[in-house]
Amino acid sequence: MDAEPRGALARARFLGQHGDVDEAFEILKAAPANHALGAVIQAGLLTVRTRRSEVGNRYDAQLESWLKQARQAQPQSVAVLLQLASLRDLQGTHDDEERSYRTLLAQKSFQGGPRAGVLNNLAFNLAMRGARLDDAAQAIDEAIAMQGPSGALLDTRA
């Protein structure tokens, strides 16, 4: 795996899900020199999401640091804002998660399926907190209007 260009990230993802999380993050810390930062962040988020009950918030500071670097390089990047929202969801800071979704939705160029997915996530976020339920209903209705009545969207509406 180490000889393969993407082998280090694949190894880190595997270790993060099935092996030693500390070793996975050591590989990820070295990876930005050779890999896109977004891919490193995604691997770290996957590891933390999969093993959250075991690792708690031990790697959140590292993820925050990578996300800060990525936001500085690309402040309006859809991928980075989605990753930030994912971390906020893991941390249980749902107001911050909501802000990430709203920042994305404010971008006029952010359309299509990804927009519908973010509208669904925003609606779910608001509904689960019992916050601004009219906004939640409006968001899920817009997502359904864009994508049609899929099971996932109808589940959120319910």
C-alpha positions as CSV (number, residue, x, y, z in Angstrom):
1,M,0.0,0.0,0.0
2,D,2.8,2.4,0.8
3,A,4.1,2.1,-2.8
4,E,0.8,3.0,-4.3
5,P,0.1,6.8,-4.7
6,R,-3.2,6.6,-2.7
7,G,-2.0,3.7,-0.6
8,A,-1.3,5.8,2.5
9,L,-4.8,7.2,2.6
10,A,-6.4,3.7,2.0
11,R,-4.3,2.3,4.8
12,A,-5.3,5.1,7.1
13,R,-9.0,4.6,6.3
14,F,-8.7,0.9,6.9
15,L,-6.9,1.3,10.2
16,G,-9.3,4.0,11.2
17,Q,-12.2,1.7,10.8
18,H,-10.8,-1.6,11.7
19,G,-7.5,-1.1,13.5
20,D,-5.4,1.3,15.4
21,V,-6.9,4.8,15.3
22,D,-3.7,6.5,16.6
23,E,-1.7,4.9,13.8
24,A,-4.4,6.0,11.3
25,F,-4.1,9.6,12.4
26,E,-0.3,9.5,12.3
27,I,-0.5,8.4,8.6
28,L,-3.1,11.2,8.0
29,K,-0.9,13.8,9.7
30,A,1.9,13.0,7.2
31,A,-0.5,12.7,4.2
32,P,-1.2,16.4,3.4
33,A,2.3,16.7,1.9
34,N,1.3,14.1,-0.8
35,H,-2.5,14.2,-0.9
36,A,-5.3,16.7,-1.2
37,L,-6.2,18.0,2.2
38,G,-9.9,17.3,1.5
39,A,-9.2,13.6,1.1
40,V,-7.2,13.6,4.4
41,I,-10.1,15.4,6.2
42,Q,-12.6,13.0,4.7
43,A,-10.6,10.0,5.9
44,G,-10.3,11.5,9.4
45,L,-14.0,12.3,9.6
46,L,-14.8,8.7,8.5
47,T,-12.6,7.4,11.2
48,V,-14.0,9.6,13.9
49,R,-17.6,8.9,12.9
50,T,-17.0,5.2,12.8
51,R,-15.2,5.0,16.1
52,R,-16.7,8.0,18.0
53,S,-17.9,6.0,21.0
54,E,-14.3,4.7,21.4
55,V,-12.3,7.9,20.7
56,G,-14.6,10.6,21.8
57,N,-13.3,14.1,20.9
58,R,-9.6,13.1,20.9
59,Y,-9.0,13.9,17.2
60,D,-11.4,16.9,16.9
61,A,-8.6,19.4,17.3
62,Q,-6.6,17.8,14.5
63,L,-9.7,17.9,12.3
64,E,-10.4,21.5,13.2
65,S,-6.9,22.4,12.2
66,W,-7.2,20.8,8.8
67,L,-10.6,22.3,8.3
68,K,-9.2,25.8,9.2
69,Q,-6.4,25.3,6.6
70,A,-8.8,24.2,4.0
71,R,-11.2,27.1,4.7
72,Q,-8.4,29.6,4.4
73,A,-7.4,28.1,1.0
74,Q,-10.9,27.8,-0.3
75,P,-13.4,29.8,1.9
76,Q,-16.5,28.9,-0.2
77,S,-15.6,25.3,-1.1
78,V,-18.7,23.2,-1.0
79,A,-16.7,20.1,0.1
80,V,-15.0,21.9,2.9
81,L,-18.3,23.4,4.2
82,L,-19.9,19.9,4.1
83,Q,-17.0,18.5,6.0
84,L,-17.3,21.2,8.6
85,A,-21.0,20.5,9.0
86,S,-20.2,16.8,9.4
87,L,-17.7,17.6,12.2
88,R,-20.2,19.9,13.9
89,D,-22.8,17.1,13.7
90,L,-20.3,14.7,15.4
91,Q,-19.5,17.2,18.0
92,G,-23.2,17.9,18.7
93,T,-22.8,21.6,18.0
94,H,-25.9,21.8,15.9
95,D,-26.2,25.6,15.7
96,D,-22.8,25.6,14.0
97,E,-23.8,22.7,11.8
98,E,-26.9,24.7,10.8
99,R,-24.7,27.7,10.0
100,S,-22.5,25.6,7.7
101,Y,-25.6,24.4,5.8
102,R,-27.0,28.0,5.5
103,T,-23.7,29.2,4.2
104,L,-23.8,26.6,1.5
105,L,-27.4,27.3,0.6
106,A,-26.7,31.0,0.3
107,Q,-24.3,30.3,-2.6
108,K,-26.3,30.9,-5.8
109,S,-24.2,28.4,-7.7
110,F,-25.0,25.6,-5.3
111,Q,-27.8,23.8,-7.0
112,G,-29.1,20.3,-8.0
113,G,-28.8,17.1,-6.0
114,P,-26.2,18.4,-3.6
115,R,-28.4,21.3,-2.7
116,A,-31.4,19.0,-2.1
117,G,-29.1,16.9,0.2
118,V,-28.1,19.9,2.3
119,L,-31.8,21.1,2.5
120,N,-32.6,17.6,3.8
121,N,-29.8,17.8,6.3
122,L,-30.9,21.3,7.4
123,A,-34.5,20.2,7.8
124,F,-33.5,17.2,9.9
125,N,-31.2,19.3,12.0
126,L,-33.9,21.8,12.7
127,A,-36.6,19.2,13.3
128,M,-34.5,17.2,15.7
129,R,-33.8,20.3,17.8
130,G,-37.5,21.4,17.6
131,A,-36.1,24.7,16.2
132,R,-37.8,26.8,13.6
133,L,-40.1,24.0,12.4
134,D,-41.5,26.2,9.7
135,D,-38.0,26.6,8.2
136,A,-37.6,22.9,8.5
137,A,-40.8,22.2,6.6
138,Q,-39.8,24.8,3.9
139,A,-36.4,23.2,3.5
140,I,-37.7,19.7,3.1
141,D,-40.4,20.8,0.7
142,E,-37.9,22.5,-1.5
143,A,-35.7,19.4,-1.5
144,I,-38.7,17.2,-2.5
145,A,-39.6,19.7,-5.2
146,M,-36.1,19.4,-6.6
147,Q,-35.6,15.6,-6.2
148,G,-39.0,14.1,-6.1
149,P,-40.5,12.2,-3.1
150,S,-37.7,9.8,-2.3
151,G,-37.8,7.7,0.8
152,A,-35.0,9.6,2.5
153,L,-36.7,13.0,1.9
154,L,-40.1,11.7,2.9
155,D,-38.6,10.2,6.1
156,T,-37.2,13.7,7.0
157,R,-40.6,15.3,6.2
158,A,-42.3,12.8,8.6
